[in-house]
Amino acid sequence: MGSTTPSRRPRVVIVGGGFGGLACAKKLAGTPAEVVLVDSRDYHLFTPLLYQVATALLNPADIVYPFRSVLRRLRNVSFYQASIARVDFERRVITTGRGRELDYDYLVLATGSTSDYFGNEELRERTLAMKTLEQAQRLRNHLLACLEHAAQSDHDADRRRWLTFVIVGGGATGVEYAGAISEFRKLVVREYPELRTDLIRIVVIEGAEAVLPAFPPKLARYAQRTLERLGVEVRTGTLLVSVEPGAVRLSSGETLATETVVWSAGVRANEPAGVEDIERGRAARLEVDERLRVKGRSEVIAIGDLAAVKADAGDLPMLSAPAMQQGRYAAALILATIERKPDPPPFRYRDKGTMAVIGRNHAVASVAGVKLTGFPAWIAWLTVHLYYLVGFRNRASVFLTWGWDYLRHDHPTRMITFVDPDPVADQLAATSMLP
């Protein structure tokens, strides 16, 4: 690791307050280090539940927690809201979007991931993503607006177009979103007398031969059968060819009339400016050594979705569990160097399993080699997600909302919201938000 500045406590700058960055900051609390957490937003986002905001089940406030609230009792940890305009490894300085320079002794890069459109700008412009809170709220507005458009249409062909939802990507996000959308049939029956449920069409497009390709085959087959029982059309071995106004074309030759195309087919590292010279792996992830240090920069550590951390089956997946373990490991590595102790052993990921929810009472989970499906997996999914939510208020609110929805089949945040521009907030966004 790098040397420290003797005139002050060694400064650790953590760029990104996702699961990995926040875990690192909390682990460094109370240590002989000055820790600065930098993020373009002022809140931690619980990304696994974004799809529930996008389907009007959860309120956006239920899955976010302000950084300043999380860190207020951690005396040696501070927060600074900004994007990163440049990283100068030689001077050990980062420059924020406001032009402020922050010097560091140790730098932890934890900027997460973003949607990958594989260089196709048409897909970026004509599909709806679900990686940020803003995108999830936009998708909620879009979904509810489609229902209103359909209710006001005079012809079934127009109604079918408004009520056809195409989801590109059959990974966990696509499967969970499709299952959540299927719940809207109950809502349509109760509150949209102008519409028939048979007009609603949900189509999942997956290029691999099965949905949930990262899961064991048994669980993937269960997930597909469950989706199909819920009325979801699953097209495996199929690619999206083009998105046109009011329609999409598939590699099978089929054309679907739709106004909604949700993109969940790929992600890539969301690298900050200034790391262009660092060697990359798949999905633009930064190459790191066995202790998560960026190659050639012993004082710089990359974690989470940004880092290409090797495992037996390739790079570790872009999930919250590896990111949190890497964040805690990064803190231990930095602390050992500050205290002039030997480095901890190389990082080893302890796989605690993966899971995905498909709909009410249905989920799949692989935990410690045990494969669960149906109701037991659903209960496990609910428990794990409640446990990892930040903040008691959020846990209580989500628990009560889930209970209300389970009993009443109701999505309580069904509102199409419009926000007037504000010059003060816009000025902050111009210098803080990532491009």
N, C-alpha and C positions, 0 to 999 in steps of 0.2 A: 504494500500500500504506500501512499505518498507521505511526505513529511508534513508536519504541522507548523503553524505559525506560532512562535513562542509568546507573542504579545497578547494573545487572547486565547480563549478556549477554541479548540478546533471546530470549524464550522462544517456542518453537513447540510448540503442543499439537496432536497428531494423534489424532483420535478414530476408531478403527477400524484393526485390524491385518490387514486382508485384503490382496489383491494391491497395491492402490493405496497404502494407508497404509504398508505395510511398505516398498514401493519408495521412498516419500518419505522415510521415516526413514533408510534406508540411504544415500540420496543426500545427506542432510544430515550424515552422519557426518564428523567432522573439520572442520566449519565453525565459524565464530564464533557459534554459536547453542546454546542449551540446548533440547534436544528431549525432549518427553515423549510417549510413545506410550501411549494409553489404550484398553483393550479390555475387554469384559465377560468374556472368557475368557483364559486364560494361554497360549494357543497360536495359532499361525498354522495355518489349515485349508486344505488343497489341495482346494478344492471340486470340481474336475473329476472326481475319483476317488471322490466320495462314493457313487456308485451301486455301486462295487465293494465297499465296506464293507457296503452294504445287501444285497448278494447273496453275502456270506460268502466273498468271494475275498481281500480284503485285511484285515489287522488295523487297527483304528482308529489305532494308533500309527504305522502306515506313512504316513499322510497328514497328520499333524500335527507341528509342531515348536515347542518352547517359545520364547516371545518372549525370555525371559531368556538362553537359549542363543544365539539369533540376535544379540542386541544386546550380549553381554557384552564384546566387544572394541571396541565403539563408545563411547568414553569420554564423549562429550557427549550420548548418547542413553540415556534411562531408560524403564522400563516401570512402569505403574500399572494394576492390575486393578480395574475398576469400570465400572458402567453410568453413563450420563449422565442425570441427573434434570432438568437445566435448563441452558440456554445464555443468558447475559445479555450481549447484544451491546453494550449501552451501557457496562457496567462492564468489559467484556472478561474475563469470568469464566465458567467452567463449574462447575456443582455436580454432584458425583458422587452415586451412590445411597447412599453412606455419609455424605453431608452435607459432605464436604470440598470446599473451593473451590480451583480452580486458575486463576490468572490467566494471560493469554496476551498476547503482542504480535501473534502470527499464529496463526490457527486453521485447521486442515485437517480438513474433515469428510469421512470416508471410511467411513461406516457400512454400506455395501453394500445388499443387497436382501433381501426376505423374500417368502414365498409370498403371492400375491394371490388371494383368494377372491371378489373383486368384491362384497363386502358380504354374502355368503351364509354365515352362521354354521353352517348344516347341513353345508356342504362342509368347513369347518374341523374340525368335530367328528367327521365320519364318514369322512374320507379320511386317507391317510398321506402326509405331505410328506417331502421329502428335501433340505432346505436347510442343516441343521445336523448335527453329528456325532451328537448325541443322537437326532435323527430317523432317521438312517441306521441306527444300532444298533437302534432300535425296529423299523424295517422288517425288518432281518435276523432279529430274534427272531420277528417276525410270520410271515415267510416260512417259517422252519424249523418253527415251531409248526404252520403249516398242513399241512406235509408229515406231521408226526406225527399230527395230527388225522385226516388222510385215511387214514393207515396203520391207524388204529384204528377206522375206520368200517366198518360192515357192508354198506352199500348204495352202489352206484355213483353214485346221485344225490347223496348226501352227499359222496362223494369228489370228484365233479366240482365241487361248490360250493366245497370247500376248495381245490381245485387250479385254480380259475379266477382269473386275475389281470388286473384291468382297470386300464389305464394311461391316465389322462386327460391328453392333451397329446402331440402328435407332434413336438415340437421335439427338440433334441439330447439332453436329459436323458431324455425318454420313449423315444426310439429306442434309446439306449444301454442303458437299464434293460431294455427288452423283449428286446434281443439277449442280455443277460447272463442273464436268466431262462430263455431258451430252452436255455441250456447245462445247466440242471438236469435235463433229460430224460436225459442220460447218467448223472447221479448216481442218478436214480430207478431206472434199469435195474440198476445195480450194487448199490445198498444198500437198496432198498425192494422186496423181493419181493412185498409185499402189493399193490403198485400197478402199473398199466399206464401207459405213457407217453401213450397216446391219451386218458387222462383229464385230462391237463394242457392247459389252455386259456389262451392269452395274447391279450388284446384291447387294441389301441391305438385310442383315440378321438381324432380330430383335427377341429376345427371348420373348418379350411381345406380346400381341395380336394386338398392333398398334404401328406405328412409333410415335416419340415424346410422349412417355408415360407420361412425366411430364406436358404436355400441356392439355388444355381442349379438350374433345373428338371431338368437332366440328372442331377445328383447326387441330387435328391429322388426321381426315378423309380427310380434304382438302389437307393437305400435301401429304398424300399417293396418292390421286387421281392425284395430280399435277405431282408427280414423275412418276407415271405410264403413264401419257400423254407425258412425256418427254422421254419415252422409258426405264425407269428404272424398273427392276424387283424387287418387294418388297416381301420378304418372312417373314411374321410375325409368331410368335409361333414356330420359328425354331432356333436351336442352331448350332454352329460350333463344330463338333466332333473332327476333326483333320486337320492339315495342312501338306501335303506331298509335295515332290518335284514336281512341276507342276500341283498340284491339291489340292482341299479341299473336305472334306466329311461333309455332313450336317446331322442333326438328322432325317431329312425326308428320309434318305437313298440315297439321290442324291449325285453324285460326279460331281464337276465342274472343268474343265481343266482351269487353270489360273496360271499366274506368279505374280499376285498382290493381296495381302490380306491386307487391311487397317484395323487396330484395333482401334475402338472407342467405345468399349463395356463396359469399366469400368475405373474409376479413384479412387485413394486412396490418403490419405494425404502423403505429402512428408516431413516426420518428420526429423529434424536434429538429429545427433548423440547426445546421452546424455539425451534423454527424455523418455527412455524406461520404467521408473518406473511410468510415469504419466498414469492415467486411460484413457482408449480409448473408443470411441464410434464406430459407424459403419464406415467402410472404413478407419480405423486406425486414425480417427480424435481425437484430444485431448479433454477431457472433461473440460469444463470451467463453471464458475458460471454465474449469471445473468449480471455481469459486465465484462465478458470476461476474468476474471482472472483464471489462471490455479489453479486447486484445491490444496490447501495447500501451494501455492506460491503467496502471495498477490502482489509481485513486478513483477510477470511474467504474461504477457497477450498474448493470442493466438488469431489470427484473420484469416479471410478468409477461404480457403479450409482446412487449418490445424485444425480449431476449430469446435467442434461439438456444434454449437449454436442452442439452442432449439427454435422452433416455434410451432404454432398450429398444423401443419401437420407433425411434426418431425423436424429433423435437417434442417437448412437453406441450400439451394442448393449451389453447388460449382460454383458460378457465380461471375462476377466482381462487380455487384451492391452491394450485401451484403458485399463483402470484402472492398469496398471503404467506406461504411457507418461505418463498424466496425473499420477501420483505423482511421477515424475522431473521432469516439467515444473514442478509446483508447488514442488518443492524449488529448482529453478533460479530461479524467479520470486522466491521469498522471499530467496534468497541474493543476488540482484542488488539487491534493495531494501536489505538489511542493509549491503551494501558500497557503496551509493549509486551503483550502475551503472544504465544504462538497462534497462528491462524487456526480456526476450527477445521475439522475434516472437510473434504469437498462436499458440496451440496448434493443431497440425495432426496428425491421427492418421495414422500410417503403417500401413496395413492389410497385415498379413503373412499374412492368409488365415484360413480357418475350417475346422474338421474335426470329424468325428463318427465314432465306431466303432460298428459294427452287430453284430459278433460275431467269432468266431474267423476270422482271415484276411480280414475284410471291413470296410471303412471308406470314407468319402468325405472328400475334402479339396480345397479350392480355395486354392492357394498361388501368389501373384504372377501371377494370371491363368491358371495351369495347373490343370486339373481332373484329379484322380486318383480312381480307384475301386479296390476290391478289395485285393489283397495289397500293392501299393506304397503305397496310402493308409494301410493298416493299419500298415505299418512306419513311415511318417512320423508317424502318431498316437502310436505307442509311443515313438519317439525324442523327440518334442516334450514329451510328458508326463514322461518321465524327466528330461529336461534342466531343466524348470522346478520339479520337486520340490525343496523346501528340505532340505538336509542329505544328506551322502554316505550315512549309514546308511539313510535312507529310500530313496534311489535303489537301493542294493544290495539291500535287503529286497524292494522292489517288483519289481525285475528278477528275482530268484531265485523269487519267488512266481509271477510270470507264466510263467517257464520251467517250473516244476513243474506248473502248471495246463495249459500247452500240451502237455506230454508225458503227463501222467497224467489229464487231465480231472477234476481234483480241486479242490474249494474248501476250503482247509485251515482256515479259521476257522469251521467249522460248529458253533457252540455257542449255546445259548439261555442268556443270562446274566441273573442277578438280582442287584441290588446293595442291600444293607441300608442304610437311612438312617444318616447320620452327623451328629451335631449341629454339629460344627465346620465340616464342608464345607457343610452346609445353611445355616449362618449366613452363610458367604461368598457362597453362591449367592443368598441373599435380597437382598443389597445389590449384587451384581455382575452377575447375569444380567439380560438384557433381558426385559421383560415378555412 
